[in-house]
Amino acid sequence: MDLLHPQLAAFAAVLEEGSFDAAAQRLSVTPSAISQRIKALEDRLGQVLVVRTLPCTPTQAGERLLRRLRPMQALEREALADFLPAQAGRARSVAIAVNDDSLQTWFLGGLAKLHQQHGYVFDVRVDDQDHTLNMLRDGSVLGAVTAEAKAIQGCNVYPLGAMRYYAIAAPDFAARHLSGALRAETLAKAPVIVFNRKDELQWRFMRKVTRAQLAPPVHYLPTSTGFVDAAALGLGWCLAPELLIAPAVAAGRVVIVDRKRWLDVPLYWQRVAVRSDTLDQVGQALRAAAGKALR
């Protein structure tokens, strides 16, 4: 059962499922009915809302509508839980954006607690902590773990704590490339492992240590847990969260290059500013989980 207008429900389903056929299957109607509803909504608003590609994506006008629609979906779910408990379990999941390092360390504990206590299901989207906010801006998610302390329009922001990163490397790699004090001339030559081209942590660390713009050889490796394994295998040095590196350091697989130098990344929880028990509970659980793990 949908409390939202059928045209809005079809619009949301197309973007969530990625195609008209998949949206039709979810809403138990024909693809033709989905197409007619989207076209009628576009005619009403005088804007093209959906780019008909695979997967379907929102236009700029569609993103604006989606930003308004996501909070409505959360309130719809709560209304169903209040008035039609049997229907509440079929409500849509809560869409959240998070950075991969948080997902691999403290974040899942908060989600598990929410699922156990309230039965929530989640649609988790992953990006760099400097970019998760883009998904909140375009309406893809209701909340995001982000490095941005300033609340974007229509959102509230709450501090979570800081994730501490240390530079690590295999013992023989560190002895060969990074022995002694970290200097610009050694860091400029030592291969470095970077998550992806959005990841600026290694560059920020090098600038903090050397005050220089360096261009060392780079491995791009988009996996947080694989960072530690890659460093242990001697592929290069990298920054990794202290929450992830402890077992490898204890086993002697990697060493912390310089225990007196680290990079702290403050994290925040930003969510749409609507009165929602669901979002209140999600925020409380994530802040509690972060409080136990982050600095």
C-alpha positions in Angstrom: 0.0 0.0 0.0 1.3 3.5 -0.9 0.0 6.7 0.7 2.0 8.7 -1.9 0.4 9.7 -5.1 0.8 6.8 -7.6 2.8 9.1 -9.9 5.3 9.9 -7.2 5.5 6.3 -6.2 6.2 5.3 -9.8 8.9 8.1 -10.1 10.6 6.9 -6.9 10.4 3.2 -7.9 12.0 3.9 -11.4 15.0 5.6 -9.8 15.4 3.1 -7.0 15.1 0.0 -9.2 16.9 1.5 -12.3 14.3 0.7 -14.9 10.6 0.9 -15.8 10.3 -2.9 -16.0 11.7 -3.4 -12.5 9.6 -0.5 -11.1 6.5 -2.1 -12.6 7.4 -5.5 -11.0 7.8 -3.8 -7.6 4.5 -2.0 -7.8 2.6 -4.9 -9.4 1.6 -2.9 -12.5 2.6 -3.0 -16.1 5.6 -1.1 -17.5 3.1 0.8 -19.7 1.4 2.0 -16.5 4.7 3.1 -15.0 5.5 5.0 -18.2 2.1 6.7 -18.3 2.4 7.8 -14.7 5.9 9.2 -15.2 4.8 11.1 -18.3 1.7 12.4 -16.5 3.9 13.7 -13.7 6.3 15.3 -16.1 3.4 17.0 -17.9 2.0 18.3 -14.6 5.3 19.8 -13.5 6.4 20.9 -17.0 9.8 19.2 -16.6 11.5 16.1 -17.8 12.3 14.2 -14.6 13.8 10.9 -15.7 16.6 10.2 -18.2 15.5 7.0 -20.0 18.8 5.1 -19.9 19.8 1.9 -18.2 19.9 2.5 -15.3 17.4 5.3 -15.3 18.8 8.5 -13.7 17.1 11.7 -12.6 17.5 15.0 -14.5 18.3 18.1 -12.5 14.6 18.7 -12.0 14.2 15.0 -11.0 16.9 15.5 -8.4 15.0 18.4 -6.9 11.8 16.4 -6.7 13.6 13.4 -5.2 15.0 15.6 -2.4 11.5 16.5 -1.5 10.2 13.0 -2.0 12.7 11.1 0.2 11.4 12.6 3.5 7.8 12.0 2.4 8.7 8.3 2.0 10.1 8.2 5.5 7.0 9.7 6.9 4.8 7.3 4.8 6.6 4.4 6.4 6.0 5.7 9.9 2.3 6.3 9.1 1.9 2.7 7.9 3.6 1.4 11.0 1.1 3.4 13.2 -2.1 2.6 11.3 -1.4 -0.6 9.4 1.3 -2.6 11.3 0.9 -5.5 8.9 1.9 -3.2 6.0 4.8 -1.6 7.7 7.2 -4.4 7.0 6.7 -3.9 3.3 7.8 -0.3 3.5 10.9 0.9 1.6 14.4 0.7 3.1 16.2 3.6 4.6 18.8 4.9 2.2 22.1 6.1 3.8 25.5 7.1 2.4 28.7 6.3 4.2 32.5 6.2 3.5 34.0 2.8 3.0 36.4 3.0 6.1 33.4 3.6 8.4 31.5 0.8 6.7 34.4 -1.6 7.4 34.8 -0.6 11.0 32.2 0.9 13.3 29.1 1.6 11.1 27.6 -1.9 10.8 27.2 -2.2 14.5 24.8 0.7 14.5 22.8 -0.8 11.6 22.6 -4.2 13.3 21.2 -2.6 16.5 18.6 -0.7 14.5 17.5 -3.8 12.6 17.3 -5.9 15.8 15.3 -3.2 17.7 13.1 -1.8 15.0 13.3 -4.2 12.0 14.6 -1.5 9.7 16.3 -2.5 6.4 18.9 -0.3 4.7 20.0 0.7 1.3 23.7 1.7 2.0 25.5 3.7 -0.7 29.3 4.1 -0.5 31.6 6.9 -1.5 34.5 8.9 -0.1 33.7 10.9 3.1 34.3 14.1 1.1 31.7 13.1 -1.5 28.9 11.2 0.4 27.1 14.6 0.8 26.5 14.7 -2.9 24.0 11.8 -2.5 22.2 13.8 0.2 22.1 16.8 -2.1 20.6 15.0 -5.0 18.0 13.2 -2.9 19.5 9.7 -3.3 19.7 9.2 0.5 18.1 10.5 3.7 21.3 10.8 5.6 25.1 10.6 5.1 28.3 10.1 7.1 30.4 12.9 5.8 33.5 15.0 6.5 31.5 18.2 6.0 30.7 20.0 9.2 28.5 22.6 7.7 24.9 21.5 7.2 23.6 21.7 3.7 20.3 23.4 3.0 17.4 21.5 4.5 19.5 19.2 6.7 20.8 18.9 10.3 24.3 17.9 11.2 25.7 16.1 14.2 29.3 15.3 15.1 30.3 11.6 15.3 34.0 11.8 16.3 37.3 11.6 14.4 38.8 8.6 12.6 42.5 8.4 13.1 44.7 7.3 10.1 48.3 6.1 10.4 50.8 5.6 7.6 51.6 1.8 7.3 53.9 -0.3 5.2 55.5 -3.8 5.2 58.6 -3.8 7.5 61.1 -4.4 4.6 59.3 -1.7 2.5 59.6 0.8 5.3 63.2 0.0 5.9 64.0 0.3 2.2 61.9 3.4 1.3 60.9 5.2 4.5 63.7 4.7 7.0 64.4 7.6 9.4 62.3 10.8 9.5 59.6 11.2 6.8 61.0 13.7 4.3 59.8 15.1 1.0 62.7 13.4 -1.0 61.8 9.9 0.3 58.0 10.3 0.1 58.3 11.6 -3.5 59.9 8.3 -4.6 58.1 5.7 -2.4 55.1 4.0 -4.1 51.8 4.9 -2.4 48.5 3.1 -2.3 45.4 5.3 -2.9 41.7 4.1 -2.7 40.6 6.0 -5.8 41.0 9.3 -7.6 38.6 11.0 -5.1 40.8 9.9 -2.2 42.9 12.8 -0.9 44.0 11.4 2.4 47.5 10.4 1.3 48.1 13.8 -0.3 46.9 15.6 2.7 49.2 13.6 4.9 52.2 14.3 2.7 51.4 18.0 2.6 51.1 18.0 6.4 54.4 16.3 6.9 56.5 17.9 4.2 54.6 21.2 3.2 55.3 20.1 -0.4 53.2 19.0 -3.4 54.6 15.6 -4.2 53.9 13.2 -7.1 55.0 9.7 -6.1 54.2 6.5 -8.0 50.6 5.6 -7.2 48.6 2.3 -7.0 44.8 2.8 -7.1 43.2 0.1 -5.0 39.5 0.6 -4.2 39.2 -1.6 -1.1 39.6 -0.6 2.5 40.5 -4.0 3.9 42.7 -4.7 0.9 44.8 -1.6 1.8 46.3 -3.4 4.7 46.9 -6.6 2.7 48.5 -4.6 -0.2 50.8 -2.8 2.3 51.7 -6.1 3.9 52.7 -7.5 0.5 55.0 -4.6 -0.1 53.0 -2.9 -2.8 53.5 0.5 -1.2 52.7 2.6 1.8 49.3 3.9 2.6 47.1 5.6 5.3 44.7 3.2 7.0 42.4 3.6 10.0 43.8 2.6 13.4 40.6 0.5 13.8 41.6 -1.7 10.8 45.4 -2.0 11.2 45.7 -3.3 14.8 45.7 -7.0 13.9 48.3 -6.6 11.1 50.5 -4.5 13.3 50.3 -7.0 16.2 51.2 -9.8 13.8 54.2 -7.9 12.4 52.7 -7.9 8.8 52.9 -4.1 8.7 54.5 -1.4 10.8 53.3 2.2 11.5 55.9 4.3 9.7 55.8 7.1 12.3 53.7 6.8 15.4 54.1 10.5 16.1 52.4 11.5 12.9 48.8 10.7 11.9 45.8 12.3 10.2 42.5 12.7 12.1 39.4 13.0 9.9 36.3 14.4 11.8 33.1 12.7 10.7 29.6 14.0 10.9 26.1 12.7 10.4 23.9 14.8 8.2 20.2 14.0 7.6 17.2 15.7 6.1 15.6 18.1 8.6 12.1 16.5 9.0 10.3 15.3 12.1 10.8 11.6 11.7 11.1 8.9 14.4 13.0 6.7 12.0 15.7 9.3 11.3 15.9 10.2 15.0 16.5 6.5 15.8 19.0 6.1 13.0 21.0 9.1 14.1 21.0 8.1 17.8 22.2 4.6 17.0 25.0 5.8 14.6 26.2 8.4 17.1 26.3 5.7 19.9 28.3 3.3 17.6 30.7 6.0 16.5 31.1 7.2 20.1 32.5 3.8 21.1 34.9 3.6 18.2 36.0 7.1 17.1 38.1 9.6 18.8 
